[in-house]
Amino acid sequence: MVRTRKVALAIVVPVLLLAGLQVVPYGHDHTNPPDGALAAFDSPATKALAERACFDCHSNRTKWPWYASIAPISWRIQNHVDEGREKLNFTAFNAGSEDMTEAAGEAGETVTKGEMPPADYLLAHPEARLSAAEKQALVAGLDRTFAAFAEGGEGRRGEVAQSHGERGQRREHREHDERGERGERGGDRD
């Protein structure tokens, strides 16, 4: 009798606890926000690979699986999606956000290091697994797509900074030359 009671408690208590967790509202709202500015992918192939491996967490087009409504799993999934969208959102790309552009510039490196997609995501989403060739293509495509935001300034941001620097140098040279010419002319007058 005592053993039966212990077994019943061992089953009933976790079930009641799990049922109680379901009343916590976090992780149950699976309404995707509307798209904003779509990242300007370098090619349809890069976009397709990103959609397959990245969009569930890094876009406003999340496909919510059935288990995303069961706490505490729903909390982890909601947290992944919230963080992913905040760091880098392919469907609401904000080039004015320093954090987002930094993440964009590092996107290829993050995939290369195996940090993205996360291992726990790949366990539940085998379609997001990329072959070595697909991974290499995604990395190259992300690098080209976000070259403007990559560290080292190879893209537009670096070109803009370089052009401003060159303009400043040219202006300084022009002013220096003009002062020199004025000085020479002034010396001719004497």
Secondary structure as GFF3:
##gff-version 3
##sequence-region A 1 190
A	DSSP	alpha_helix	2	21	.	.	.	ID=ss1
A	DSSP	alpha_helix	44	53	.	.	.	ID=ss2
A	DSSP	three_ten_helix	66	69	.	.	.	ID=ss3
A	DSSP	alpha_helix	73	87	.	.	.	ID=ss4
A	DSSP	alpha_helix	98	105	.	.	.	ID=ss5
A	DSSP	alpha_helix	107	112	.	.	.	ID=ss6
A	DSSP	alpha_helix	119	124	.	.	.	ID=ss7
A	DSSP	three_ten_helix	126	128	.	.	.	ID=ss8
A	DSSP	alpha_helix	132	145	.	.	.	ID=ss9
A	DSSP	three_ten_helix	147	149	.	.	.	ID=ss10
A	DSSP	alpha_helix	156	189	.	.	.	ID=ss11
###
